Amino acid sequence: MVRRVRQSFSPIPWREVLVFFSVSLCLCGSLLRAQNTTEATKNYHNENQRMEVSFAKQIAPIFQAKCVGCHSKAANMGGFVLSDFESLMKGGSHGKAIVPGKSEESRLVQMIEGSVQPRMPMSGELEAQEIAAIKTWINQGAKLDQDLGQLQALHEPEIPKIKPASLPAQVGAIAFSPDGSMVAVGGYGEVTFFDAASRRPLGKISGITEAVRSLAFSPDGRHFATGAGRPAQEGEIKIWQSGKEFWTKPAGQSFKAHRDCVYALAFAPNSQLLASTSYDHMIYLWDPATGKQVRPLKEHTDSVFDLAFSPDGKWLASGGADRTVKLWDVATGRRIHTLGSSTEGVNTVVFHPSGKFVAASGFDRTIRIWDISGNEPQEIRAVIAHEDTVLRLAYSPDGNWLVSTGWDRVVKIWDAKTMEQKQVIPDQSDWVLCLTFSPDGKMLYFGRYDGSVSVYDTARYQLLGNLLAPPSTLRAGK
């Protein structure tokens, strides 16, 4: 839905990255504090310049402070372990790192001096005095001190035990059943179904590959589909026959689609076609009853993030990273128009319920609306809508209102005819990645990156409650 470099519900697993980053900061802090131990090494070297270099007093503290963090038995980078003397002399995946008596031929020296890349340590170059001490020690035979006494020359680093935070999965997709009785919420590897009236959970589908980025009920209520998959590997589409507690049964169709995860799904108004799109630049039309491909649509030159059928089912609109909105003839698969006004990637595209207008927005923060009722589409509105990237648009069922969400964590309601801003719902707990109106237009649901789902009335856009409450930590943009 957005470019990988800034993706909030994309192939990049942001929550895992944030947890890893937190652990890395703790480790780096420990190593930086440990670097003070080399002061004793430098002092000893200054006071004993003409004496034989002591491994325990001069060399081991350098390795312990600046190398063992990556070359411990646990980390084992390059297969080279420095946390004990025997492993140090054994070397790593490139063979012996130290040639006693020959510092210039020793790979360890070549890497700390930078004649062999990458230069080590990766956290920062050794001081000239430290390199000189290591080279002298190697030239003197790379010996272990005969009497270490109580000194433990090298040891495994003490890694703090950090309990990973338990974080809910992002909500990347929400959909109402056609009769409005049920709401489907897509998380990581699963979809949870709620009773729309009571907001009580009804059941769950699990076993979906990674994040659920799209889901849809067919307008006739006979099918339910999910789009997911592994980034940069393959997409996955699953289709169930709807019915009483259908989530307890296996999918009727499950197949690989696209060469990346599936970003968007949409059923045609007659329920006879399912459209899908992905990062691989492709759009495919499928027969939901059989899972067979009907035809590919290929004219986007970059990732395609969203798509929508016109209310009469004759046209399909798509938007993507190539900064275009394309209109397709569904019957023939032919591209009939390219709307190229956007200055950056298009994340979201929607048809007005009348079928006369198309709205789109994305990275340039501007909502553009085209009148497509004539022979040639005409851009009739262009409004800078948010302070940052626009994520989603949705028209109310009666066509009177257009709702937008953005990376600025604000939701805005616009007069669909004039594009005047009518209301702002600020301070969302996180990015609103998906939103949907109830079929009767009386409720509006938000799904967020922090895993929360909230329900608003559409009379005053007041919060009615939460299907899933926002957590107290990890807010986007904080």
C-alpha positions as a printed Julia matrix, in Angstrom:
478×3 Matrix{Float64}:
   0.0     0.0     0.0
   2.94    2.35    0.5
   6.56    2.3    -0.56
   8.72   -0.16    1.32
  11.01    2.52    2.62
   8.19    3.99    4.7
   5.74    1.15    4.81
   3.46    0.86    7.83
   1.7    -2.29    6.74
   4.07   -3.54    4.3
   6.7    -6.25    3.95
   8.87   -4.63    6.56
   7.94   -6.13   10.06
   8.1    -2.82   11.97
   7.28   -4.13   15.39
  10.03   -6.75   15.25
  12.45   -4.05   13.99
  11.56   -1.8    16.92
  12.04   -4.58   19.47
  15.39   -5.53   17.86
  16.44   -1.88   17.89
  15.67   -1.64   21.6
  17.78   -4.71   22.35
  20.59   -3.35   20.14
  20.64   -0.08   22.06
  21.05   -1.94   25.32
  23.9    -4.04   23.93
  25.63   -1.04   22.39
  25.37    0.82   25.67
  27.07   -2.03   27.49
  29.89   -2.18   24.93
  30.44    1.56   24.99
  30.79    1.51   28.75
  33.2    -1.4    28.43
  35.48    0.59   26.14
  36.77    2.48   29.16
  38.69   -0.67   30.13
  41.16    0.02   27.31
  42.46    3.06   29.2
  44.36    0.63   31.4
  45.73   -1.0    28.25
  47.07    2.29   26.89
  48.59    3.26   30.23
  50.28   -0.1    30.56
  51.61    0.16   26.99
  53.01    3.65   27.63
  54.78    2.54   30.77
  56.17   -0.71   29.28
  56.98    0.17   25.68
  60.23   -1.82   25.51
  58.88   -4.9    27.32
  57.22   -7.96   25.81
  53.54   -7.26   25.14
  51.22   -8.93   27.65
  48.19  -10.61   26.12
  46.27  -10.48   29.41
  47.09   -6.86   30.25
  47.27   -5.21   26.81
  45.55   -7.29   24.12
  42.65   -9.09   25.83
  41.11   -5.84   27.14
  40.95   -4.46   23.57
  39.22   -7.59   22.27
  36.92   -7.73   25.3
  35.82   -4.09   24.97
  35.54   -3.72   21.2
  35.29   -7.14   19.56
  33.66   -9.79   21.74
  30.2    -8.26   21.37
  30.06   -9.52   17.77
  32.57  -12.37   18.04
  31.25  -14.23   21.06
  30.11  -17.83   20.95
  26.54  -16.58   20.85
  26.97  -14.03   18.04
  29.7   -15.92   16.18
  29.94  -13.43   13.31
  32.1   -14.73   10.48
  32.56  -17.94   12.46
  35.24  -16.1    14.46
  35.1   -16.32   18.25
  37.26  -14.06   20.43
  35.93  -14.92   23.87
  38.68  -17.48   24.57
  42.3   -17.79   23.51
  41.94  -21.19   21.83
  39.11  -19.94   19.55
  41.03  -16.75   18.8
  44.01  -18.72   17.5
  41.77  -21.16   15.61
  40.35  -18.42   13.37
  37.06  -18.19   11.51
  35.37  -19.01    8.23
  38.3   -17.5     6.28
  40.88  -19.58    8.09
  43.41  -18.52   10.71
  43.15  -14.87   11.66
  46.56  -14.7    13.33
  49.91  -15.85   11.93
  52.33  -15.8    14.89
  55.37  -13.7    14.14
  53.83  -12.18   10.99
  51.38   -9.4    11.73
  51.26   -8.18    8.12
  50.06  -11.62    6.95
  47.47  -11.9     9.74
  43.9   -11.38    8.52
  42.95   -9.86   11.88
  45.49   -7.06   11.37
  44.47   -6.58    7.75
  40.85   -6.06    8.82
  41.51   -3.73   11.74
  43.76   -1.63    9.47
  41.22   -1.69    6.63
  43.35   -3.28    3.88
  40.72   -6.06    3.87
  37.07   -5.02    3.95
  34.93   -4.64    5.9
  37.13   -2.77    8.34
  36.76   -3.94   11.9
  35.42   -3.31   14.45
  32.23   -2.22   12.75
  31.39    0.0    15.73
  34.46    2.17   15.08
  38.16    2.0    14.23
  40.72    1.02   16.84
  43.13    3.69   17.96
  46.59    3.63   16.41
  48.11    2.67   19.76
  45.79   -0.31   20.07
  46.59   -1.53   16.55
  50.3    -1.16   17.28
  49.99   -3.22   20.46
  48.16   -6.03   18.6
  50.75   -6.07   15.8
  53.65   -6.11   18.26
  52.06   -8.96   20.22
  51.63  -10.99   17.0
  55.22  -10.24   15.87
  56.46  -11.41   19.26
  54.8   -14.78   18.61
  51.17  -14.2    19.7
  51.8   -15.89   23.02
  49.5   -16.38   25.97
  50.96  -15.14   29.26
  52.63  -17.94   31.19
  51.12  -16.93   34.49
  47.71  -15.32   34.32
  47.17  -15.58   38.07
  43.58  -14.61   38.86
  43.13  -12.58   35.67
  40.5   -13.86   33.3
  41.87  -12.6    30.0
  38.76  -13.15   27.83
  35.2   -14.14   28.58
  31.76  -14.16   27.04
  30.03  -10.76   27.22
  27.26  -10.31   29.73
  24.11   -9.81   27.68
  21.17   -8.37   29.6
  18.06  -10.5    29.7
  15.36   -8.4    28.11
  11.85   -9.76   27.98
  10.3    -8.87   24.6
   7.29   -6.62   24.8
   4.0    -8.23   23.88
   2.55   -6.08   21.09
  -0.68   -6.59   19.18
  -0.52   -7.07   15.42
  -1.51   -4.19   13.18
  -5.03   -4.16   11.77
  -4.55   -3.89    8.03
  -8.09   -4.55    6.79
 -11.72   -4.31    7.92
 -14.88   -5.34    6.06
 -18.61   -5.55    6.77
 -20.74   -8.44    5.63
 -23.25   -7.21    3.0
 -26.17   -7.37    5.45
 -24.22   -5.33    8.02
 -24.53   -7.94   10.76
 -20.86   -8.87   10.99
 -17.46   -7.16   10.88
 -14.24   -8.92    9.84
 -10.92   -7.63   11.21
  -7.6    -8.73    9.69
  -4.52   -9.09   11.91
  -1.33  -11.13   11.68
  -2.1   -14.58   10.3
  -5.75  -14.4    11.29
  -9.14  -12.78   10.83
 -11.52  -12.18   13.75
 -15.26  -11.82   13.2
 -17.44   -9.61   15.42
 -21.18   -9.19   15.8
 -21.78   -5.63   14.59
 -24.59   -4.9    17.07
 -23.05   -6.25   20.28
 -19.38   -6.02   19.19
 -18.96   -9.5    20.61
 -16.38  -11.77   18.92
 -18.01  -14.57   16.95
 -15.11  -16.61   15.67
 -11.72  -16.59   14.05
  -9.87  -17.82   10.97
  -6.19  -18.63   11.49
  -3.44  -20.13    9.38
  -3.15  -17.2     6.98
   0.39  -16.43    5.78
   1.72  -13.43    7.72
  -0.14  -10.09    7.82
  -3.67   -9.9     6.42
  -3.46   -6.82    4.22
  -6.84   -7.09    2.52
 -10.15   -8.85    2.92
 -13.57   -8.65    1.29
 -17.08  -10.1     1.33
 -18.7   -10.62   -2.05
 -21.73   -8.35   -2.53
 -24.05  -11.37   -2.83
 -22.75  -12.64    0.53
 -21.64  -16.0    -0.86
 -17.86  -15.58   -0.54
 -15.28  -14.16    1.83
 -11.67  -13.59    0.68
  -8.36  -12.71    2.32
  -5.17  -11.35    0.78
  -1.8   -11.91    2.45
   1.57  -13.5     1.68
   5.31  -13.13    2.18
   6.98   -9.89    1.04
   9.27  -10.32   -1.98
   8.31  -14.01   -2.22
   4.66  -14.78   -2.94
   1.13  -13.63   -2.4
  -1.69  -15.71   -0.98
  -5.44  -15.54   -1.62
  -7.95  -17.65    0.3
 -11.67  -17.79   -0.45
 -14.38  -19.28    1.78
 -18.0   -20.0     0.96
 -19.95  -17.88    3.42
 -22.59  -19.36    5.66
 -23.22  -20.12    9.29
 -19.89  -20.15   11.17
 -18.0   -20.56    7.9
 -14.78  -19.64    9.73
 -14.79  -23.1    11.29
 -14.35  -24.69    7.86
 -11.33  -24.75    5.54
 -11.12  -22.34    2.63
 -12.78  -23.55   -0.54
  -9.98  -21.98   -2.59
  -6.41  -21.28   -1.48
  -3.79  -20.34   -4.03
  -0.56  -18.44   -4.61
  -1.01  -15.15   -6.43
   1.56  -12.53   -7.37
   5.28  -12.45   -6.6
   4.76  -10.44   -3.42
   2.12  -10.1    -0.71
  -1.38   -9.15   -1.83
  -2.11   -5.49   -1.03
  -5.72   -5.14   -2.14
  -8.75   -7.25   -3.02
 -12.1    -6.2    -4.46
 -15.15   -8.15   -5.59
 -17.04   -6.98   -8.65
 -20.59   -5.76   -7.9
 -22.04   -8.92   -9.51
 -19.71  -11.06   -7.32
 -18.45  -12.94  -10.39
 -14.9   -11.55  -10.29
 -12.29  -10.95   -7.61
  -9.51   -8.45   -8.38
  -6.14   -8.52   -6.62
  -3.0    -6.43   -6.72
   0.5    -6.41   -5.31
   3.98   -4.93   -5.2
   4.84   -6.9    -8.37
   3.14   -4.25  -10.63
   0.35   -6.69  -11.57
  -3.44   -6.82  -11.27
  -5.23  -10.15  -11.69
  -8.91  -10.98  -12.12
 -10.03  -14.29  -10.62
 -13.1   -16.49  -10.67
 -13.96  -16.73   -6.93
 -15.87  -19.97   -7.42
 -12.92  -21.85   -8.9
  -9.86  -19.77   -7.99
  -8.87  -19.72  -11.67
  -7.27  -16.65  -13.2
  -9.53  -14.85  -15.69
  -7.01  -12.32  -16.99
  -4.0   -10.22  -15.99
  -3.97   -6.42  -16.23
  -0.46   -5.18  -16.85
   0.36   -1.55  -17.54
   1.48   -0.16  -14.21
   5.24    0.39  -14.15
   5.6     0.13  -10.37
   3.87   -1.34   -7.32
   0.07   -1.23   -7.29
  -1.35   -0.41   -3.88
  -5.12   -0.21   -4.25
  -8.03   -0.93   -6.59
 -11.81   -0.55   -6.73
 -14.67   -1.55   -9.03
 -17.13    1.05  -10.29
 -20.67    0.61   -8.9
 -21.9    -0.77  -12.24
 -18.93   -3.15  -12.48
 -17.83   -1.95  -15.92
 -14.64   -0.23  -14.79
 -11.8    -1.03  -12.41
  -9.65    1.78  -10.96
  -6.12    1.15   -9.68
  -3.46    3.33   -8.1
   0.21    2.76   -7.41
   3.78    3.89   -6.91
   4.08    4.97  -10.57
   2.04    8.06   -9.56
  -0.93    7.14  -11.72
  -4.53    6.11  -11.42
  -5.56    3.8   -14.23
  -9.09    2.98  -15.39
  -9.66   -0.43  -16.95
 -12.47   -1.93  -19.03
 -13.33   -5.0   -16.98
 -14.89   -6.92  -19.87
 -11.85   -6.65  -22.14
  -9.02   -5.96  -19.68
  -8.05   -2.93  -21.74
  -6.72    0.22  -20.06
  -8.95    3.06  -21.14
  -7.57    6.03  -19.18
  -4.49    7.01  -17.19
  -4.93    9.82  -14.68
  -1.43   11.14  -14.07
  -1.88   14.27  -11.97
  -0.36   12.87   -8.77
   3.2    13.97   -8.07
   4.03   10.95   -5.9
   2.78    7.4    -5.32
  -0.96    6.73   -5.03
  -1.96    4.71   -1.96
  -5.74    4.73   -2.17
  -8.43    5.0    -4.85
 -12.24    4.92   -4.51
 -15.34    5.36   -6.7
 -18.15    7.67   -5.65
 -21.37    5.65   -5.11
 -22.87    7.39   -8.16
 -20.07    6.02  -10.34
 -19.45    9.49  -11.78
 -16.33   10.33   -9.81
 -13.02    8.76   -8.77
 -11.0    10.0    -5.8
  -7.37    9.14   -5.08
  -4.52   10.22   -2.83
  -1.17    9.16   -1.44
   2.32   10.45   -0.78
   1.74   13.95   -2.14
  -0.92   14.49    0.61
  -3.38   15.76   -1.99
  -6.85   14.35   -2.6
  -7.7    14.53   -6.29
 -11.16   13.95   -7.73
 -11.93   13.28  -11.38
 -15.29   13.49  -13.12
 -15.41   10.37  -15.33
 -18.97   10.77  -16.57
 -17.93   12.23  -19.93
 -15.78   10.93  -22.76
 -12.57   12.13  -21.1
 -11.94   12.27  -17.32
 -11.66   15.8   -15.92
  -9.87   16.64  -12.68
 -12.32   18.79  -10.75
 -10.77   18.97   -7.28
  -7.24   18.92   -5.83
  -7.03   19.57   -2.09
  -3.95   19.29    0.13
  -5.6    17.19    2.8
  -3.05   16.13    5.44
   0.31   17.15    6.85
   1.76   13.82    5.79
   1.03   10.89    3.47
  -2.65   10.05    2.96
  -3.3     6.38    3.71
  -6.99    5.71    3.03
 -10.12    7.24    1.52
 -13.72    6.09    1.85
 -17.02    7.51    0.59
 -20.12    7.23    2.76
 -22.79    4.96    1.22
 -25.0     7.97    0.4
 -22.08    9.73   -1.32
 -22.35   12.88    0.8
 -19.08   12.49    2.69
 -15.49   11.51    1.96
 -13.27   10.37    4.85
  -9.47   10.47    4.75
  -6.71    9.18    7.04
  -3.01   10.0     7.09
   0.36    9.43    8.66
  -0.35   12.56   10.73
  -2.71   10.34   12.78
  -5.69   12.51   11.93
  -9.0    11.5    10.34
 -10.86   14.13    8.32
 -14.42   14.27    7.01
 -15.0    16.24    3.8
 -18.1    17.42    1.99
 -17.9    15.14   -1.05
 -19.39   17.74   -3.39
 -17.39   20.84   -2.4
 -14.39   19.17   -0.7
 -14.74   21.53    2.22
 -13.41   20.09    5.46
 -16.35   19.53    7.8
 -14.83   17.75   10.77
 -11.54   16.5    12.17
 -11.06   13.51   14.45
  -7.56   14.21   15.85
  -5.09   12.37   18.05
  -5.61    8.85   16.81
  -3.64    6.38   18.91
  -1.76    5.29   15.78
  -1.92    5.34   11.97
  -5.41    4.47   10.72
  -4.55    1.87    8.08
  -8.1     0.96    7.12
 -11.62    2.27    7.53
 -15.08    1.26    6.42
 -18.64    2.5     6.72
 -21.4     0.16    7.79
 -23.76   -0.65    4.87
 -26.43    1.65    6.34
 -23.89    4.46    6.74
 -24.58    4.93   10.45
 -21.21    3.72   11.74
 -17.59    4.18   10.73
 -14.89    1.73   11.78
 -11.16    2.52   12.06
  -8.4    -0.11   12.14
  -4.98    1.04   13.33
  -1.33    0.08   13.24
  -1.32   -0.48   17.02
  -3.9    -3.27   16.64
  -6.89   -1.25   17.83
 -10.31   -0.97   16.19
 -12.73    1.82   17.09
 -16.36    2.52   16.19
 -17.75    6.02   15.54
 -21.27    7.18   14.82
 -21.67    9.23   11.66
 -24.21   11.7    13.0
 -21.55   13.6    14.99
 -18.54   11.33   14.47
 -18.35   10.56   18.17
 -16.57    7.5    19.53
 -19.05    4.76   20.4
 -16.52    2.21   21.64
 -13.74   -0.17   20.68
 -13.76   -3.64   19.21
 -10.08   -3.8    20.17
  -8.76   -1.17   22.58
  -5.57    0.78   21.85
  -2.49   -0.38   23.79
  -0.66    2.08   26.0
   2.7     1.85   24.18
   4.3     1.95   20.7
   2.56    4.75   18.89
   3.6     5.55   15.34
   5.46    8.77   14.86
   6.45    8.94   18.54
